[in-house]
Amino acid sequence: MVLEYLVEKSREYASKAIEADKKGDYEKALKYYKAAVELMIKYLRLYPDSSMAGVYRNIIRKYRKRIELLEKQQEKITISPQQNNNDVEVLWPQQRKPLYFKDIVDLENVKRALKRAVIYPVKNPDLYPLGWPKGILLFGPPGCGKTLIATALANEINAALIDVNPATIMSKWLGEAEKNVKRVFQKAREIASKGTPVIIFMDEVDGLLQEYSDEVGGEKRARNQFLMEMDGLAEKMNNRLPVFVIGTTNKPWNLDIGFIRRFEKRIYVPPPDKNVRKQLFKYYIGLLQRKYKVAEDLDLGKLAEMTKGYSSSDIYTIVKSVQENMAEEFHEKQGGQGEPRPITMEDFIKVIKSLRPSIDPNKLEAYKIWNRKHGTH
C-alpha cells in the first residue's frame, strides 16, 4: 500500500511540476518538483533494493538540478508583470565609469578586432555598403577582461548601453521572458534610429542561450525570441542602424550552432602572458605608489613568473590584497600614525602563496580548440 502510494503520488507531483514548468509558472513548478523529490527519497529509504531505485536516483538528480536553477532565478527576479511594462534601463555615457581602450593593459588583438567590427563602422558607415557585424561574442577564461573591454567599447563610440542579465530576463510569468527580450531590442532600435549607437550587452550568454536536454517552454521561447531579434537586425529596414549585440561567455562550447552563426565575430580573450602580467603588476603597483613607497627588492619580472596561469583579475586581487595587508599593519602596529613602511617583495610572495589562480589549466586547450574551430578576427 505504501509502495503504491509513493509511486503514484511522486508521478502525480512530477507531472504537475513539468506542466507548470512548461507554462512558465516556475513558482508552482518548484513546489511540485520538491514534493516529488521528497516522495522519491522516502521510496528509496523504504525500498533501497527495488529494481526502480536507479531510475529514481537519476530522476532525483535531474529534478534537484532544475530546482536549484529555478530557485536562483526566483531570487533574482524581483519584478512583477506590471513592473515589466516599465521602460528598458539604459546606461548613457555620462552614467558610466570613464573607461577607454587606453586604460586597459594589452588585449591589443581584441581591441583591433573590435575597432574593425564596431568602431570604424560607427565612425564611417558609408564605407560599409555591405553592412557590418551586428553580433560580437567575446569568449575565454573568467577574469581576463571580457566585461571590462565591452564597457570600454561602449565609451569609445559614446553608445547607449543596455545591460541584459540572462538570470533576470527570465520571468515566472507566462510569456514574459520573450516579451522582455523583444522590449530590449525595440528600445535599442528606437535609440539607434535617432543616431546614437547602442550596445546590447549580455554577460554569460550561455546562461540563456545554450540548449538544455531538459529545458522547458519559457527558456526555449526566450532563446528563440532572441535569435529572431538578432535576425531582425540584419533585415533591410534595420541593417544600417548602429545596434550591436555584445555577448561574453566562459563556456563557448555550451552554445548551440544557431546562436554561434548569428554572432559573426567571435573573439578570443586570452589569459595574460608573462609580459602582460608584468605590465599589469606595473600598472596596479603604480596606483599604490600614490600612497605607499616600494622597496628596491620588488622584482616585477619575478612576480610575473610566479603568477603563470593567473588571470588579469587575479593580478588585481593580489595587489589589492597587499594593499589591505599594508593598511591593516599600519593601523595595528603604528596606530594609524606616521607613514606606512615600503612594500617589499615578501609582501607579494606571501599573498601569491595563499591565492591560487582562478583559471582551470585543463580548459585552456579547450578554448584554443574552440577558437580554431569557430573564432574570427
Summary of the structure (lengths in Angstrom):
residues: 377
radius of gyration: 25.3
end to end distance: 65.8
largest distance: 80.4
contacts: 1134
relative contact order: 0.11
helix: 60%
strand: 8%
